Amino acid sequence: MVFVDDKNLGYAPFYEKWNKLKAIKYGETIGENLKELYTKYIYHCIERIFEGNTGEELVEPLKFITPRTNLNCIK
């Protein structure tokens, strides 16, 4: 068994696996559409939440009541 910390690995492998499963179940068109939405929205949302990067300016990152990782938010 190999343990890899999700902070080091990131959320991209989890999403890619999830997307492949949806493409197999519902068809390649759905997989392509989900990938397009992912690249358009998810990365920017995670950057805003954890880094405070809005694209044009840096703002204070959001605060959580309980600690979260970017993988938790993706799930």
CNS distance restraints for C-alpha pairs under 8 A (distance, minus, plus):
assign (resid   4 and name CA) (resid   8 and name CA) 7.22 0.50 0.50
assign (resid   4 and name CA) (resid   9 and name CA) 6.90 0.50 0.50
assign (resid   5 and name CA) (resid   9 and name CA) 6.41 0.50 0.50
assign (resid   6 and name CA) (resid  10 and name CA) 5.44 0.50 0.50
assign (resid   6 and name CA) (resid  11 and name CA) 7.26 0.50 0.50
assign (resid   6 and name CA) (resid  71 and name CA) 7.03 0.50 0.50
assign (resid   7 and name CA) (resid  69 and name CA) 7.43 0.50 0.50
assign (resid   9 and name CA) (resid  13 and name CA) 7.69 0.50 0.50
assign (resid  10 and name CA) (resid  70 and name CA) 7.39 0.50 0.50
assign (resid  10 and name CA) (resid  71 and name CA) 6.83 0.50 0.50
assign (resid  11 and name CA) (resid  15 and name CA) 6.37 0.50 0.50
assign (resid  11 and name CA) (resid  70 and name CA) 6.62 0.50 0.50
assign (resid  11 and name CA) (resid  71 and name CA) 5.01 0.50 0.50
assign (resid  11 and name CA) (resid  74 and name CA) 7.08 0.50 0.50
assign (resid  12 and name CA) (resid  16 and name CA) 6.09 0.50 0.50
assign (resid  13 and name CA) (resid  17 and name CA) 6.23 0.50 0.50
assign (resid  14 and name CA) (resid  18 and name CA) 6.24 0.50 0.50
assign (resid  14 and name CA) (resid  71 and name CA) 7.95 0.50 0.50
assign (resid  15 and name CA) (resid  19 and name CA) 5.98 0.50 0.50
assign (resid  15 and name CA) (resid  74 and name CA) 7.79 0.50 0.50
assign (resid  16 and name CA) (resid  20 and name CA) 6.19 0.50 0.50
assign (resid  17 and name CA) (resid  21 and name CA) 6.34 0.50 0.50
assign (resid  18 and name CA) (resid  22 and name CA) 6.35 0.50 0.50
assign (resid  19 and name CA) (resid  23 and name CA) 6.11 0.50 0.50
assign (resid  19 and name CA) (resid  31 and name CA) 5.84 0.50 0.50
assign (resid  19 and name CA) (resid  34 and name CA) 7.08 0.50 0.50
assign (resid  19 and name CA) (resid  35 and name CA) 7.35 0.50 0.50
assign (resid  20 and name CA) (resid  24 and name CA) 6.19 0.50 0.50
assign (resid  20 and name CA) (resid  31 and name CA) 6.79 0.50 0.50
assign (resid  21 and name CA) (resid  25 and name CA) 6.18 0.50 0.50
assign (resid  22 and name CA) (resid  26 and name CA) 5.76 0.50 0.50
assign (resid  22 and name CA) (resid  27 and name CA) 7.35 0.50 0.50
assign (resid  22 and name CA) (resid  30 and name CA) 7.29 0.50 0.50
assign (resid  22 and name CA) (resid  31 and name CA) 6.31 0.50 0.50
assign (resid  23 and name CA) (resid  27 and name CA) 4.67 0.50 0.50
assign (resid  23 and name CA) (resid  28 and name CA) 4.86 0.50 0.50
assign (resid  23 and name CA) (resid  29 and name CA) 7.32 0.50 0.50
assign (resid  23 and name CA) (resid  30 and name CA) 5.93 0.50 0.50
assign (resid  23 and name CA) (resid  31 and name CA) 4.43 0.50 0.50
assign (resid  23 and name CA) (resid  32 and name CA) 7.93 0.50 0.50
assign (resid  24 and name CA) (resid  28 and name CA) 7.03 0.50 0.50
assign (resid  26 and name CA) (resid  30 and name CA) 6.38 0.50 0.50
assign (resid  26 and name CA) (resid  31 and name CA) 7.94 0.50 0.50
assign (resid  27 and name CA) (resid  31 and name CA) 6.74 0.50 0.50
assign (resid  28 and name CA) (resid  32 and name CA) 6.19 0.50 0.50
assign (resid  29 and name CA) (resid  33 and name CA) 6.17 0.50 0.50
assign (resid  30 and name CA) (resid  34 and name CA) 6.07 0.50 0.50
assign (resid  31 and name CA) (resid  35 and name CA) 6.16 0.50 0.50
assign (resid  32 and name CA) (resid  36 and name CA) 6.23 0.50 0.50
assign (resid  33 and name CA) (resid  37 and name CA) 6.28 0.50 0.50
assign (resid  34 and name CA) (resid  38 and name CA) 6.02 0.50 0.50
assign (resid  35 and name CA) (resid  39 and name CA) 6.27 0.50 0.50
assign (resid  36 and name CA) (resid  40 and name CA) 6.17 0.50 0.50
assign (resid  37 and name CA) (resid  41 and name CA) 5.91 0.50 0.50
assign (resid  37 and name CA) (resid  42 and name CA) 7.47 0.50 0.50
assign (resid  38 and name CA) (resid  42 and name CA) 5.01 0.50 0.50
assign (resid  38 and name CA) (resid  43 and name CA) 7.01 0.50 0.50
assign (resid  39 and name CA) (resid  43 and name CA) 6.29 0.50 0.50
assign (resid  40 and name CA) (resid  44 and name CA) 7.45 0.50 0.50
assign (resid  41 and name CA) (resid  45 and name CA) 6.12 0.50 0.50
assign (resid  42 and name CA) (resid  46 and name CA) 6.16 0.50 0.50
assign (resid  43 and name CA) (resid  47 and name CA) 6.18 0.50 0.50
assign (resid  44 and name CA) (resid  48 and name CA) 6.18 0.50 0.50
assign (resid  44 and name CA) (resid  54 and name CA) 7.49 0.50 0.50
assign (resid  44 and name CA) (resid  55 and name CA) 7.92 0.50 0.50
assign (resid  45 and name CA) (resid  49 and name CA) 6.16 0.50 0.50
assign (resid  46 and name CA) (resid  50 and name CA) 6.04 0.50 0.50
assign (resid  46 and name CA) (resid  51 and name CA) 7.79 0.50 0.50
assign (resid  46 and name CA) (resid  70 and name CA) 6.62 0.50 0.50
assign (resid  46 and name CA) (resid  73 and name CA) 7.96 0.50 0.50
assign (resid  47 and name CA) (resid  51 and name CA) 5.18 0.50 0.50
assign (resid  47 and name CA) (resid  52 and name CA) 6.37 0.50 0.50
assign (resid  47 and name CA) (resid  53 and name CA) 5.56 0.50 0.50
assign (resid  47 and name CA) (resid  54 and name CA) 7.41 0.50 0.50
assign (resid  48 and name CA) (resid  52 and name CA) 4.46 0.50 0.50
assign (resid  48 and name CA) (resid  53 and name CA) 4.80 0.50 0.50
assign (resid  48 and name CA) (resid  54 and name CA) 5.52 0.50 0.50
assign (resid  48 and name CA) (resid  61 and name CA) 6.63 0.50 0.50
assign (resid  48 and name CA) (resid  62 and name CA) 7.76 0.50 0.50
assign (resid  49 and name CA) (resid  53 and name CA) 7.99 0.50 0.50
assign (resid  49 and name CA) (resid  61 and name CA) 5.56 0.50 0.50
assign (resid  49 and name CA) (resid  62 and name CA) 5.25 0.50 0.50
assign (resid  50 and name CA) (resid  61 and name CA) 5.37 0.50 0.50
assign (resid  50 and name CA) (resid  62 and name CA) 6.54 0.50 0.50
assign (resid  50 and name CA) (resid  70 and name CA) 7.58 0.50 0.50
assign (resid  51 and name CA) (resid  60 and name CA) 7.70 0.50 0.50
assign (resid  51 and name CA) (resid  61 and name CA) 5.38 0.50 0.50
assign (resid  52 and name CA) (resid  58 and name CA) 5.44 0.50 0.50
assign (resid  52 and name CA) (resid  59 and name CA) 4.77 0.50 0.50
assign (resid  52 and name CA) (resid  60 and name CA) 5.12 0.50 0.50
assign (resid  52 and name CA) (resid  61 and name CA) 4.07 0.50 0.50
assign (resid  52 and name CA) (resid  62 and name CA) 7.15 0.50 0.50
assign (resid  53 and name CA) (resid  57 and name CA) 6.29 0.50 0.50
assign (resid  53 and name CA) (resid  58 and name CA) 4.80 0.50 0.50
assign (resid  53 and name CA) (resid  59 and name CA) 6.40 0.50 0.50
assign (resid  53 and name CA) (resid  61 and name CA) 7.86 0.50 0.50
assign (resid  54 and name CA) (resid  58 and name CA) 6.19 0.50 0.50
assign (resid  54 and name CA) (resid  59 and name CA) 7.21 0.50 0.50
assign (resid  64 and name CA) (resid  68 and name CA) 7.12 0.50 0.50
assign (resid  68 and name CA) (resid  72 and name CA) 6.05 0.50 0.50
assign (resid  68 and name CA) (resid  73 and name CA) 7.22 0.50 0.50
assign (resid  69 and name CA) (resid  73 and name CA) 6.66 0.50 0.50
assign (resid  70 and name CA) (resid  74 and name CA) 6.32 0.50 0.50
assign (resid  71 and name CA) (resid  75 and name CA) 6.24 0.50 0.50
